[in-house]
Amino acid sequence: MKIEISLPSWLLADVAALDEEQSWAAGEERMAWVLSLARRNIEEESGGPFAAAVFEKESGRLVAAGVNRVIPAYTSIAHAETVALALAQQKLKTHDLAAAGLPAMELVASAQPCIQCFGNTWWSGVKGLVIGARADDVESIVGFHEGPLPDGWPDLLENRPEPLPNVSVTRDLLREEARAVLALYRDSGGMVYNAGGE
């Protein structure tokens, strides 16, 4: 038995074509690229309307990118954030993206983490989280159930107990563009894969 979650061929090709020294400016440039991956995932019918990437926070170099693969991988854990975090950890050969000797890492996600991805972000070791759409957008535009996050979840990430590193949180970056990606998925008849078929 093994768990296998593969990236779509178009994303593998896009990442392979990048210059290894390419870097993205913090903020909108990184988010715009992530949103382009989410949009492409819809257009290629290779998964849900979400994408995420792990960048070195200061240099802007890409560590790993992921898109939602729930339906093609037959697993509810294949959210974009989870895929990007797991690929970054495997690439760097560590379960902890805050390990000694590593630069600070940032997770850029097309939408606010669901309950699962909040937990994965908490344990991953990233020191920054940047999101586009909010959970309310995901639920109202597409109809996904995002699950209950703790009250004040951004503050919980930004003020974690020692020795856990704090995680800076930036919300609503290119939010309208992120909402447009969700609307594209809805309008294209994308599957809403809530548990129980709701």
NUDRENKOL-338391 format. One line per 3 residues: number of its first residue (from 1); their letters; for each residue x, y, z of C-alpha. Coordinates in Angstrom, 1 decimal. Layout:
N
NUM	A	X Y Z | ...
***
This chain:
198
1	MKI	0.0 0.0 0.0 | 1.1 3.5 -0.7 | -0.3 7.0 -1.0
4	EIS	0.3 8.7 -4.3 | -0.7 12.2 -5.3 | 0.8 13.3 -8.6
7	LPS	0.9 16.8 -10.1 | -0.7 17.3 -13.5 | 1.7 17.2 -16.4
10	WLL	1.1 20.8 -17.3 | 2.2 22.0 -13.9 | 5.3 19.7 -14.0
13	ADV	6.2 21.2 -17.3 | 5.6 24.8 -16.2 | 7.8 24.4 -13.1
16	AAL	10.5 22.5 -15.1 | 10.6 25.4 -17.5 | 11.4 28.0 -14.8
19	DEE	14.8 29.3 -14.3 | 16.2 27.9 -11.0 | 17.3 31.3 -9.9
22	QSW	13.9 33.0 -10.8 | 12.4 34.8 -7.9 | 9.0 36.5 -7.3
25	AAG	8.5 39.7 -5.5 | 6.7 39.5 -2.3 | 2.9 40.0 -2.4
28	EER	1.0 40.5 -5.6 | 3.5 38.9 -7.9 | 3.6 35.6 -6.0
31	MAW	-0.2 35.6 -5.6 | -0.8 36.4 -9.3 | 1.3 33.3 -10.2
34	VLS	-0.5 31.1 -7.7 | -3.9 32.3 -9.0 | -2.8 31.5 -12.6
37	LAR	-2.1 27.9 -11.5 | -5.6 27.7 -9.9 | -7.2 29.0 -13.1
40	RNI	-5.2 26.6 -15.2 | -6.2 23.7 -13.0 | -9.8 24.5 -13.8
43	EEE	-9.2 25.0 -17.5 | -7.3 21.7 -17.8 | -9.9 19.9 -15.6
46	SGG	-7.1 18.5 -13.5 | -8.6 19.3 -10.1 | -10.4 21.8 -7.9
49	PFA	-10.1 25.6 -8.1 | -7.2 26.0 -5.7 | -3.4 26.4 -5.9
52	AAV	-0.6 27.1 -3.5 | 3.1 27.5 -3.5 | 6.0 27.6 -1.0
55	FEK	8.5 30.3 -1.5 | 11.6 31.4 0.3 | 10.1 34.4 2.1
58	ESG	13.0 36.8 1.6 | 14.5 35.7 -1.7 | 11.2 34.9 -3.4
61	RLV	12.7 31.7 -4.9 | 10.1 28.9 -5.5 | 10.5 25.8 -3.4
64	AAG	7.4 23.9 -4.5 | 4.0 24.4 -6.1 | 0.8 22.4 -5.8
67	VNR	-2.8 22.4 -7.1 | -5.9 20.7 -5.8 | -5.9 17.1 -6.8
70	VIP	-8.8 15.7 -4.6 | -10.8 14.2 -7.5 | -8.0 12.7 -9.7
73	AYT	-6.1 11.4 -6.7 | -9.2 9.9 -5.0 | -8.3 11.4 -1.6
76	SIA	-9.7 14.3 0.4 | -6.3 15.2 1.7 | -5.0 16.4 -1.7
79	HAE	-5.7 20.1 -1.1 | -3.4 22.5 -2.9 | -1.7 23.7 0.4
82	TVA	-1.1 20.1 1.6 | 0.4 19.2 -1.8 | 2.7 22.3 -1.9
85	LAL	3.8 21.8 1.7 | 4.5 18.1 1.3 | 6.5 18.6 -1.9
88	AQQ	8.5 21.4 -0.3 | 9.3 19.2 2.7 | 10.3 16.3 0.5
91	KLK	12.4 18.5 -1.7 | 14.3 19.9 1.3 | 14.4 16.4 3.0
94	THD	12.8 17.6 6.2 | 9.4 17.5 7.9 | 10.1 20.9 9.3
97	LAA	10.3 23.9 7.0 | 11.6 25.9 10.0 | 14.6 23.6 10.5
100	AGL	17.9 25.0 11.4 | 19.8 26.3 8.3 | 16.8 26.9 6.2
103	PAM	15.6 30.3 5.1 | 12.1 31.4 6.3 | 9.4 29.9 4.1
106	ELV	6.1 31.4 3.1 | 3.0 29.6 1.9 | 1.0 31.5 -0.7
109	ASA	-2.5 30.1 -1.2 | -5.3 31.1 -3.6 | -7.8 30.8 -0.7
112	QPC	-7.9 30.8 3.0 | -7.0 27.4 4.5 | -9.8 25.0 5.4
115	IQC	-9.8 23.2 8.7 | -7.4 20.6 7.3 | -5.0 23.0 5.7
118	FGN	-4.9 25.2 8.8 | -3.6 22.2 10.7 | -1.1 21.4 8.0
121	TWW	0.1 25.1 8.0 | 0.5 25.0 11.8 | 2.7 22.0 11.7
124	SGV	4.6 22.6 8.5 | 7.2 25.1 9.7 | 6.3 28.0 7.4
127	KGL	6.8 31.4 8.8 | 4.4 33.2 6.5 | 0.9 32.6 5.1
130	VIG	-0.6 34.8 2.3 | -4.1 34.1 1.1 | -6.4 35.5 -1.6
133	ARA	-10.0 34.5 -1.2 | -11.6 34.0 2.2 | -13.5 31.0 3.4
136	DDV	-16.8 32.9 3.0 | -15.9 33.4 -0.7 | -15.2 29.7 -1.1
139	ESI	-18.5 28.7 0.6 | -20.7 31.3 -1.0 | -19.4 31.2 -4.6
142	VGF	-18.7 27.5 -5.0 | -20.4 25.8 -2.1 | -17.5 24.0 -0.5
145	HEG	-17.7 23.4 3.3 | -14.4 24.7 4.7 | -14.9 23.5 8.3
148	PLP	-14.7 25.5 11.5 | -11.5 27.3 12.2 | -10.6 28.5 15.7
151	DGW	-11.8 32.0 16.6 | -9.0 34.4 15.9 | -7.1 31.9 13.9
154	PDL	-4.7 34.5 12.3 | -3.7 35.7 15.8 | -3.1 32.1 16.8
157	LEN	-0.6 31.7 14.0 | 1.0 35.0 14.6 | 1.5 34.5 18.3
160	RPE	2.3 30.8 18.8 | 3.7 29.4 22.0 | 7.5 28.9 22.1
163	PLP	9.4 27.1 20.6 | 7.0 27.2 17.6 | 7.9 29.9 15.1
166	NVS	5.3 32.6 14.6 | 3.5 32.7 11.2 | 2.8 36.1 9.7
169	VTR	-0.6 36.2 8.0 | -1.6 38.4 5.1 | -5.2 38.2 4.0
172	DLL	-7.2 39.4 1.0 | -4.3 39.8 -1.4 | -5.8 40.0 -4.9
175	REE	-9.1 38.8 -3.3 | -11.3 39.9 -6.2 | -9.1 38.0 -8.7
178	ARA	-9.2 35.0 -6.4 | -13.0 35.2 -6.2 | -13.1 35.3 -10.0
181	VLA	-11.2 32.0 -10.1 | -13.8 30.5 -7.8 | -16.6 31.8 -10.0
184	LYR	-15.0 30.3 -13.1 | -15.0 26.9 -11.4 | -18.7 27.3 -10.5
187	DSG	-19.7 28.5 -14.0 | -17.8 25.7 -15.7 | -19.7 23.1 -13.7
190	GMV	-16.8 22.0 -11.5 | -17.7 19.3 -9.0 | -18.4 20.3 -5.4
193	YNA	-16.8 17.4 -3.6 | -18.1 17.9 0.0 | -18.3 14.8 2.2
196	GGE	-21.6 13.1 1.9 | -22.1 14.5 -1.6 | -23.6 17.8 -0.4
***
